[in-house]
């Protein structure tokens, strides 16, 4: 197991006279917010099935964040918490009841999906790849913060092949994001995980990965206060739609002195 470098900030203020002790300055970015994730699926017959909403109370200190689940079930029930130390690129999911945790490198999730699905007899290929970006609105406001709405669109055909058997699945996506230019990107462990899940299939294709890299440069580093990701699979006559909504609520400055950002000692890593 790789040893984790403890998150420690020792930033001292400007020089002072020897008679006065130096005191640490507070981190430049200490915030708290509520992250809420809801998912609703509509099948080809029009039946709507909502999944349990997951809500996490999140505290940010610089590039580190801790998200404690306060509403959810199953693997993400209350008591479970998420940690990140690198701005949200690497996620740690901690299960206190089991004294276990798992590490999820979100940036390489697409590579993992590609490796998993193309292992053995099953092969997956993407073609007819399209990707686009547009700015939708600039005068919105969420929670008192001005926002700009942007939209990413993607479509492609997935071919699943097992030996001589092939199946084609058409996929169409839109991702609407409300970005606040007044807020630099804040780590969002729970929301980031669901965004990575939504991107995993497309990141398994090198052409689409390159196109998305250019689009993400256009999106920039503003905080995403709301994300609505709509995925439609299947043909036009039998579509299944899944809508994932990620909301950042009650965003406010916070003191983080009492927040435990370290992994608990003695917990077993389970993803290796």
C-alpha positions as CSV (number, residue, x, y, z in Angstrom):
1,X,0.0,0.0,0.0
2,X,1.3,3.4,-0.8
3,X,1.8,5.7,2.1
4,X,-0.3,8.8,2.1
5,X,1.4,12.2,2.7
6,X,-0.6,13.8,5.5
7,X,-2.3,17.1,4.4
8,X,-0.5,19.8,6.4
9,X,-0.5,23.5,5.9
10,X,2.2,25.6,7.6
11,X,2.0,28.9,5.8
12,X,3.6,31.6,7.9
13,X,2.8,35.3,7.7
14,X,5.2,38.1,6.8
15,X,8.3,38.7,8.9
16,X,8.0,40.0,12.4
17,X,10.3,41.1,15.1
18,X,12.1,38.3,17.2
19,X,10.1,39.2,20.3
20,X,6.8,38.3,18.6
21,X,6.0,34.6,17.7
22,X,4.9,33.9,14.2
23,X,1.4,32.5,13.8
24,X,0.1,30.3,10.9
25,X,-2.1,32.1,8.5
26,X,-5.4,30.5,7.6
27,X,-5.7,28.6,4.3
28,X,-6.8,30.7,1.4
29,X,-9.9,28.6,0.7
30,X,-12.0,27.2,3.5
31,X,-15.6,26.6,2.5
32,X,-18.5,24.3,3.4
33,X,-21.5,23.3,1.3
34,X,-24.1,20.6,0.7
35,X,-23.8,18.3,-2.3
36,X,-27.0,16.6,-3.5
37,X,-27.1,14.0,-6.2
38,X,-30.4,12.7,-7.6
39,X,-30.9,10.3,-10.5
40,X,-34.1,9.6,-12.4
41,X,-34.5,6.9,-15.2
42,X,-37.3,6.8,-17.7
43,X,-37.7,3.5,-19.6
44,X,-39.0,3.1,-23.2
45,X,-42.5,2.7,-21.9
46,X,-42.4,6.0,-20.1
47,X,-42.0,4.5,-16.6
48,X,-40.1,6.9,-14.3
49,X,-37.9,5.4,-11.6
50,X,-36.1,7.7,-9.2
51,X,-33.1,6.4,-7.4
52,X,-32.4,7.3,-3.7
53,X,-31.0,10.8,-3.4
54,X,-27.5,11.1,-1.9
55,X,-26.6,14.1,0.2
56,X,-23.2,14.9,1.6
57,X,-22.1,17.7,3.9
58,X,-18.7,18.9,2.4
59,X,-15.9,20.9,3.9
60,X,-13.0,22.2,1.8
61,X,-9.6,23.3,2.9
62,X,-7.4,24.3,-0.1
63,X,-7.2,21.3,-2.4
64,X,-8.5,18.9,0.3
65,X,-12.1,18.1,1.0
66,X,-14.2,15.8,3.1
67,X,-17.7,14.9,2.2
68,X,-19.8,13.1,4.9
69,X,-22.9,11.3,3.7
70,X,-26.0,12.5,5.6
71,X,-28.6,11.0,3.4
72,X,-28.3,7.9,1.2
73,X,-28.4,4.1,1.3
74,X,-26.4,1.0,0.4
75,X,-22.7,1.6,-0.2
76,X,-23.3,5.3,0.3
77,X,-25.4,5.4,3.5
78,X,-24.9,7.9,6.3
79,X,-21.6,7.5,8.1
80,X,-19.6,6.8,4.9
81,X,-17.4,9.7,3.9
82,X,-15.2,10.8,0.9
83,X,-11.8,12.4,1.0
84,X,-9.6,14.1,-1.6
85,X,-6.2,15.7,-1.2
86,X,-5.4,16.8,-4.8
87,X,-8.4,19.0,-5.8
88,X,-10.6,16.0,-6.6
89,X,-8.4,14.0,-9.0
90,X,-8.1,11.1,-6.5
91,X,-10.9,10.0,-4.3
92,X,-10.9,7.9,-1.1
93,X,-14.2,6.3,0.0
94,X,-14.1,5.4,3.7
95,X,-16.4,2.9,5.3
96,X,-16.1,3.3,9.1
97,X,-18.3,0.4,10.1
98,X,-16.1,-2.0,8.1
99,X,-12.8,-0.2,8.9
100,X,-12.1,-0.1,5.2
101,X,-11.4,2.3,2.4
102,X,-11.0,2.3,-1.3
103,X,-9.0,4.6,-3.6
104,X,-10.5,5.8,-6.9
105,X,-8.3,7.7,-9.4
106,X,-11.0,9.6,-11.2
107,X,-8.9,10.9,-14.0
108,X,-8.0,7.3,-15.1
109,X,-11.5,5.8,-14.7
110,X,-11.9,5.7,-18.5
111,X,-8.7,3.7,-18.9
112,X,-10.0,1.3,-16.2
113,X,-13.3,0.9,-17.9
114,X,-11.6,0.3,-21.3
115,X,-9.3,-2.3,-19.7
116,X,-12.1,-4.1,-17.9
117,X,-14.6,-4.3,-20.8
118,X,-11.9,-5.3,-23.4
119,X,-10.6,-8.1,-21.3
120,X,-11.2,-11.6,-22.5
121,X,-14.0,-12.3,-25.0
122,X,-15.8,-9.0,-24.6
123,X,-14.7,-6.2,-26.9
124,X,-16.1,-2.6,-26.9
125,X,-15.7,0.0,-29.7
126,X,-17.0,3.5,-30.1
127,X,-17.7,5.0,-33.5
128,X,-19.7,7.9,-35.1
129,X,-18.3,10.1,-32.4
130,X,-19.5,13.7,-32.1
131,X,-18.9,16.3,-29.4
132,X,-19.9,19.9,-29.0
133,X,-19.8,22.9,-26.7
134,X,-22.0,26.0,-26.4
135,X,-22.6,28.9,-24.1
136,X,-26.4,29.0,-23.3
137,X,-27.0,31.8,-20.8
138,X,-24.9,34.4,-18.9
139,X,-27.4,36.1,-16.6
140,X,-28.4,33.3,-14.2
141,X,-27.9,33.2,-10.4
142,X,-27.8,30.3,-8.0
143,X,-27.6,30.9,-4.2
144,X,-26.7,34.5,-4.6
145,X,-23.8,33.7,-7.0
146,X,-23.9,34.8,-10.6
147,X,-23.6,31.9,-13.1
148,X,-23.1,31.1,-16.7
149,X,-24.8,28.1,-18.2
150,X,-22.8,26.1,-20.7
151,X,-23.7,22.8,-22.5
152,X,-21.6,19.9,-23.6
153,X,-23.1,17.4,-26.1
154,X,-21.8,14.0,-27.1
155,X,-23.1,11.2,-29.2
156,X,-21.5,7.9,-30.3
157,X,-22.4,4.3,-31.1
158,X,-21.1,1.6,-28.8
159,X,-20.4,-1.8,-30.4
160,X,-20.3,-4.8,-28.0
161,X,-18.8,-7.9,-29.4
162,X,-18.5,-11.4,-27.8
163,X,-16.8,-13.7,-30.3
164,X,-19.0,-13.5,-33.4
165,X,-22.0,-11.8,-31.8
166,X,-22.3,-8.0,-32.0
167,X,-24.7,-5.5,-30.5
168,X,-24.9,-1.8,-31.3
169,X,-26.1,0.8,-28.8
170,X,-26.6,4.4,-29.7
171,X,-25.8,6.9,-26.9
172,X,-26.6,10.6,-26.8
173,X,-25.6,12.9,-24.0
174,X,-26.1,16.5,-22.9
175,X,-24.4,18.0,-19.8
176,X,-25.7,21.4,-18.7
177,X,-23.5,23.2,-16.2
178,X,-24.0,26.4,-14.3
179,X,-20.6,27.9,-13.6
180,X,-19.8,30.7,-11.2
181,X,-17.1,33.0,-12.4
182,X,-16.9,34.4,-8.9
183,X,-15.7,31.1,-7.4
184,X,-12.6,29.1,-8.3
185,X,-13.1,25.4,-8.8
186,X,-13.8,23.8,-5.4
187,X,-13.1,20.1,-4.8
188,X,-16.4,18.1,-4.8
189,X,-15.7,14.5,-3.9
190,X,-19.3,13.2,-4.2
191,X,-20.2,15.2,-7.3
192,X,-16.8,14.5,-8.9
193,X,-17.3,10.8,-8.6
194,X,-20.6,10.9,-10.5
195,X,-19.2,13.2,-13.2
196,X,-16.3,10.7,-13.6
197,X,-18.8,7.8,-13.9
198,X,-20.7,9.7,-16.6
199,X,-17.4,10.4,-18.5
200,X,-16.0,6.9,-18.1
201,X,-17.3,5.4,-21.4
202,X,-16.3,8.4,-23.5
203,X,-12.9,8.6,-22.0
204,X,-12.3,5.0,-23.1
205,X,-12.1,6.3,-26.7
206,X,-9.0,8.2,-27.7
207,X,-10.7,10.4,-30.3
208,X,-13.4,11.5,-28.0
209,X,-10.9,12.0,-25.1
210,X,-8.9,14.5,-27.3
211,X,-12.1,16.4,-28.2
212,X,-13.2,16.5,-24.6
213,X,-9.8,17.9,-23.5
214,X,-10.3,20.9,-25.8
215,X,-13.9,21.3,-24.6
216,X,-12.8,21.2,-20.9
217,X,-10.3,23.9,-21.6
218,X,-13.2,26.1,-22.8
219,X,-15.2,25.2,-19.6
220,X,-12.4,26.6,-17.5
221,X,-12.0,26.3,-13.7
222,X,-15.1,28.0,-12.3
223,X,-17.1,26.2,-9.7
224,X,-20.0,24.1,-11.0
225,X,-23.0,25.0,-8.8
226,X,-25.3,22.8,-10.7
227,X,-24.8,20.0,-13.3
228,X,-27.6,18.2,-15.2
229,X,-26.4,15.3,-17.2
230,X,-28.9,13.6,-19.5
231,X,-28.0,10.3,-21.1
232,X,-30.2,8.6,-23.7
233,X,-29.4,5.1,-24.8
234,X,-31.1,3.0,-27.5
235,X,-32.8,3.9,-30.8
236,X,-35.3,6.6,-31.3
237,X,-38.2,4.2,-31.0
238,X,-37.0,2.6,-27.7
239,X,-34.9,5.1,-25.7
240,X,-34.0,4.9,-22.1
241,X,-33.2,8.3,-20.5
242,X,-31.2,8.8,-17.3
243,X,-30.9,12.2,-15.8
244,X,-28.3,12.9,-13.1
245,X,-28.5,16.2,-11.2
246,X,-25.6,17.4,-9.0
247,X,-26.3,20.5,-6.9
248,X,-24.0,22.6,-4.7
249,X,-26.1,24.2,-2.0
250,X,-25.6,26.4,1.0
251,X,-22.1,27.4,0.0
252,X,-20.4,29.5,2.7
253,X,-17.1,30.3,4.3
254,X,-16.2,27.8,7.1
255,X,-13.6,27.1,9.7
256,X,-12.0,23.7,9.3
257,X,-9.8,23.5,12.4
258,X,-11.8,20.6,13.9
259,X,-12.3,18.7,10.6
260,X,-10.4,15.4,10.2
261,X,-9.0,15.2,6.7
262,X,-6.7,12.3,7.3
263,X,-7.5,8.6,6.5
264,X,-8.3,6.8,9.8
265,X,-5.4,4.8,11.1
266,X,-5.6,1.0,10.8
267,X,-8.2,0.9,8.0
268,X,-7.7,-1.7,5.3
269,X,-7.5,-0.7,1.6
270,X,-9.8,-2.9,-0.5
271,X,-9.3,-1.8,-4.1
272,X,-6.0,-3.5,-4.6
